[in-house]
Amino acid sequence: MTVQTPLARAEGLGAAHSGTHHFWRQRVSAIALIPLTIWFCITAIALIGADRNHAVVVLARPVNAIAMALFVISAVHHMALGVQVVIEDYVHQEGAKIALLVTNRFFAWLVGAACLFALAKIAL
């Protein structure tokens, strides 16, 4: 006995058809964050006690600027995916859920854009 409709059994797809895609995006961003977070922590620890000018010089180097940009993009993407899962699992009113999902996406874009803009000002 199954709870799927005959059409769902024939197509062989899940309810929203996007769970696997979301799962893999979350895992790939997590894997990308492992070396980037290690790089970020090493760089941040090396900058303890340094003045602003030294930090700007370090982030202005192309390798560090690219690594920081990749870190920001991966972290913001990973954050948005994680918060999306929490909203979908725990918010049950459809209107509130849609509003929170849109707010989550907008906030992620805002944080990412602000970080990348600041990094571009430093690196260029």
N, C-alpha and C positions, 0 to 999 in steps of 0.2 A: 504494500500500500504506500502511496506517495502523495505528497501535498502539491506536487507540481501540476500545472495544467498540461493538457495534451500537447499544446503548442510549445511549451517550455521543454517538455521531454523530447520533442522532435528536434528542436533547435540545439538542445544541450547547453544552453547558456544559463548563467546565474541570474539573480534578480536585477542587478543594475548593469551587468556586463563590464564593469570597470574595476572590480575588486583586485584582480591579479595585477593589472597595470599600476594601480595605486600602491599595492604591496611592493612591487619591484622598484618603483620610483623611490619609495621610502628607504628600501634596503640599499639601493645604489648610492643615494645621497649620504647614507650613514657610512658606507664604505669609503666614499670620497672624503668624508670628514675626518677619518682616522689620521691619515698623514698630514692633512691640512691643520688639524687641531694640534698635532705634535709640533709642527712648524710654528704655529701661532704661539703656543706656550713657550717654546724655546726663545722665540723672538721677544715675547713680552717679558720673560725673566731677564733676558740680556739687557733690556731697556730699563730695568728697575734702577732708579737713582739717576738716570740720564735726563738731561734737559730737553726741552721741546725741540730745539734745533737738531739735536742728535737723532731724535725719533723721526723727524721729518726726513733727514738724510737717509736713514735706514729704509723708510717706506718709499722713498723716491727711487731707489734702485729698482731696475726693471723686474728682476726675479722676485723681489719682495712685493712689489706692487701687483704683479700677476698672481702670486700666491695669495695675497690678501684679497684680491678681487674674487678669486675662486673660492676662498674660504667664506666670504660674505655671501656669494651667490648660493653655495651649497648649504650654508647654515640657514639662510632665510627660506630657501625652498624646503628644507627638512622641517623647519619650524612650522611653516604653513601647512604641510601635509599632516604633521602630528596634531596640530590644533584642529584641523578639519575632522580628523577621526574622533577627537573628543567631542566636538560639536555634534557630529552625526550620531554618536552613541548616546549622548546624555541630554540633548535638547529635543523634546518631543513635539513641541508646537511647530507646525510647518512654517508659519510666518516668521517666528523668532529664529528658527533654524536658518532660513534663507538670509535673513538680515545679518546674522552672525557669520555665516559663510562668506558673504560679500564683504563684511567688515574685516574678517580675517585676511582675505585676499588683498584688500586695499591696504591694510596695515603692513603686510609682508612686502608689497610693492613699494610702499612709502619708506620703510626701513631700508630696504635694499637700494633704492634710488638715492637716499640720503647718504648711505655709506659709500656707495660708488662715486657719488659726486664729490664727497670729501676726499676720497682717495685720488680721484682724477686731479683735483686741485693741488694735492701734494705731489703727485707723480709728474705732472706736466708743469 
